[in-house]
Amino acid sequence: MIGFYNASVILTYLGVVSAVFGMSQAFNGNFKIAILCLMISGLTDMYDGTIAKMIKRSEDAKKFGIEIDSLCDLVCFGVYPVVIGYCLGMDQWYARIIYMCYVLGGVIRLAYFNVTEEQRQAHSSSGRKHYQGLPITSVALIIPIVYQLRRFFPEEFPYIYVAMLAVIAFLFVFDFKVFKPDKKCMLAFVVIGALIAIKMFLL
């Protein structure tokens, strides 16, 4: 079998599996499950890099890890949110334009990160301290938080959702610095995600 297989890559693959299953749930109208799957994809992406640093890998395996992570991110956090929007009933012409801009922004953001990360690693062994532009993986937390508005604005929520994607699409390519979360911040994100999941299913 071609490819590289280790704990970090397998964790990345599980994120894609969760996203594809979530898409099927979105098509069936099970949006709570779909949002939960998005959060699971975000969780796997959050820790695959940490695990990758703990295991011994060849140079080819490292490069493969960077590429496969971006490809999986495009599915999980680029295409998947668009599928949710479409399943919410937003199929108008302006919504389609926003979907196109959102995915395009995500593609540009991921490609730019790969180029700059490769250059950074070639000249420095220290860890990255900040990102340029909004990381595409941040939607794994942003969307679940915004989804809570559906309880209060059920009829308006599809429009809110598409407007959110438009803003995020702009932030993907807007050149501003975003701090890279440390371990404590990552743990806080996990706790917030868990609280959101509990709230969704209890209410």
Legacy VTK file of the C-alpha trace (Angstrom):
# vtk DataFile Version 3.0
C-alpha trace
ASCII
DATASET POLYDATA
POINTS 203 float
0.000 0.000 0.000
1.307 3.430 -0.900
1.421 6.228 1.649
2.775 6.541 5.149
1.044 5.132 8.200
1.754 6.131 11.767
-0.246 7.259 14.781
-0.435 10.916 13.746
-1.489 10.204 10.161
-4.095 7.657 11.256
-5.538 10.264 13.619
-5.775 12.654 10.667
-7.567 9.981 8.648
-10.074 9.500 11.469
-10.899 13.195 11.207
-11.813 12.736 7.545
-13.909 9.675 8.370
-15.789 11.719 10.962
-16.340 14.518 8.427
-17.695 12.191 5.735
-20.054 10.546 8.220
-21.116 14.007 9.389
-21.913 15.022 5.821
-24.244 12.046 5.499
-25.976 13.125 8.700
-26.322 16.698 7.424
-28.000 15.407 4.239
-30.427 13.512 6.472
-31.171 16.610 8.539
-29.369 15.391 11.673
-27.523 18.648 12.240
-26.606 18.001 15.866
-24.724 14.858 14.843
-23.188 16.745 11.928
-21.906 19.510 14.211
-20.578 16.921 16.664
-18.666 15.196 13.845
-17.172 18.558 12.856
-15.963 19.013 16.411
-14.459 15.508 16.418
-12.599 16.335 13.210
-11.283 19.458 14.902
-10.178 17.420 17.918
-8.216 14.963 15.788
-6.568 17.817 13.904
-5.663 19.551 17.142
-3.563 16.645 18.380
-2.203 14.933 15.272
0.660 17.435 15.096
1.490 16.910 18.769
1.634 13.157 18.280
3.713 13.576 15.115
6.422 15.350 17.112
6.574 12.452 19.568
7.325 9.745 17.009
10.324 9.141 14.794
9.591 9.830 11.116
11.596 9.962 7.917
11.831 13.207 5.943
9.402 11.820 3.385
6.967 10.909 6.158
7.194 14.443 7.552
6.459 16.003 4.153
3.643 13.542 3.602
2.195 14.482 6.987
2.092 18.178 6.059
0.449 17.487 2.704
-2.097 14.945 3.948
-3.028 17.215 6.856
-3.859 20.056 4.483
-5.802 17.812 2.114
-7.839 16.433 4.999
-8.363 19.940 6.373
-9.836 20.964 3.035
-12.411 18.169 3.299
-13.169 18.586 7.003
-13.151 22.369 7.335
-13.489 23.568 3.759
-16.040 21.378 1.984
-17.883 20.066 5.047
-19.174 23.472 6.305
-20.474 24.197 2.791
-22.376 20.900 2.814
-23.975 21.892 6.122
-25.014 25.243 4.674
-26.533 23.598 1.614
-28.427 21.115 3.798
-29.782 24.005 5.849
-31.604 25.023 2.695
-29.332 27.839 1.576
-29.130 27.183 -2.168
-29.729 30.727 -3.440
-27.383 32.256 -5.997
-25.687 34.482 -3.423
-25.218 31.535 -1.069
-23.506 29.594 -3.862
-21.136 32.500 -4.483
-20.295 32.604 -0.778
-19.683 28.839 -0.784
-17.288 29.240 -3.709
-15.435 32.073 -1.984
-15.290 30.113 1.261
-13.749 27.003 -0.293
-11.412 29.096 -2.451
-10.294 31.069 0.610
-9.646 27.809 2.454
-7.599 26.415 -0.443
-5.494 29.576 -0.655
-5.014 29.623 3.117
-3.856 25.993 3.227
-1.506 26.320 0.249
0.021 29.510 1.659
0.555 27.835 5.028
2.311 24.868 3.414
4.718 27.117 1.502
5.557 29.336 4.473
5.811 26.386 6.853
8.264 24.593 4.569
10.378 27.742 4.335
10.217 28.261 8.089
11.315 24.714 8.862
14.214 25.048 6.416
15.598 28.044 8.313
14.466 27.463 11.894
13.947 24.550 14.258
11.806 26.506 16.708
8.044 26.170 16.793
5.670 28.563 15.079
4.390 31.292 17.424
1.603 32.698 15.290
-0.355 32.146 12.097
-1.046 34.541 9.249
-4.743 34.641 8.508
-7.430 32.674 10.270
-6.499 28.967 10.465
-9.076 26.905 8.596
-9.313 24.456 11.497
-10.766 27.192 13.710
-14.178 26.600 12.122
-14.371 23.383 14.155
-15.080 25.623 17.155
-16.570 28.707 15.504
-19.387 26.853 13.732
-20.557 24.894 16.814
-20.635 28.130 18.825
-22.629 29.979 16.157
-24.908 26.943 15.754
-26.258 27.625 19.244
-28.075 30.629 17.768
-30.388 28.253 15.916
-32.374 27.748 19.130
-33.174 31.438 19.316
-33.416 32.280 15.606
-34.613 29.097 13.863
-35.920 30.843 10.742
-33.087 33.337 10.410
-30.294 30.924 11.264
-29.582 29.680 7.702
-28.909 33.285 6.678
-26.759 33.813 9.769
-24.799 30.694 8.878
-24.064 31.806 5.319
-23.110 35.302 6.506
-20.705 33.675 8.957
-19.081 31.703 6.127
-18.647 34.936 4.161
-16.821 36.568 7.078
-14.656 33.497 7.662
-13.776 33.314 3.954
-12.427 36.868 4.155
-10.480 36.120 7.345
-8.837 33.107 5.686
-6.963 35.364 3.278
-6.744 38.588 5.288
-3.143 39.122 6.412
-3.288 39.418 10.182
-1.567 37.521 12.957
-3.345 34.887 15.030
-1.534 33.476 18.031
-0.817 29.766 18.017
-2.587 28.228 21.036
-0.442 26.520 23.632
-1.364 23.309 25.445
-3.481 25.096 28.060
-5.397 26.976 25.399
-5.931 23.761 23.431
-7.301 22.108 26.557
-9.638 25.064 27.041
-10.901 24.599 23.477
-11.586 20.935 24.222
-13.532 21.854 27.358
-15.559 24.473 25.476
-16.298 21.947 22.755
-17.399 19.355 25.290
-19.729 21.858 26.969
-21.256 22.806 23.622
-21.803 19.136 22.759
-23.457 18.451 26.108
-25.661 21.517 25.760
-26.768 20.557 22.243
-27.955 17.101 23.213
-29.410 17.962 26.599
-31.468 20.838 25.198
LINES 1 204
203 0 1 2 3 4 5 6 7 8 9 10 11 12 13 14 15 16 17 18 19 20 21 22 23 24 25 26 27 28 29 30 31 32 33 34 35 36 37 38 39 40 41 42 43 44 45 46 47 48 49 50 51 52 53 54 55 56 57 58 59 60 61 62 63 64 65 66 67 68 69 70 71 72 73 74 75 76 77 78 79 80 81 82 83 84 85 86 87 88 89 90 91 92 93 94 95 96 97 98 99 100 101 102 103 104 105 106 107 108 109 110 111 112 113 114 115 116 117 118 119 120 121 122 123 124 125 126 127 128 129 130 131 132 133 134 135 136 137 138 139 140 141 142 143 144 145 146 147 148 149 150 151 152 153 154 155 156 157 158 159 160 161 162 163 164 165 166 167 168 169 170 171 172 173 174 175 176 177 178 179 180 181 182 183 184 185 186 187 188 189 190 191 192 193 194 195 196 197 198 199 200 201 202
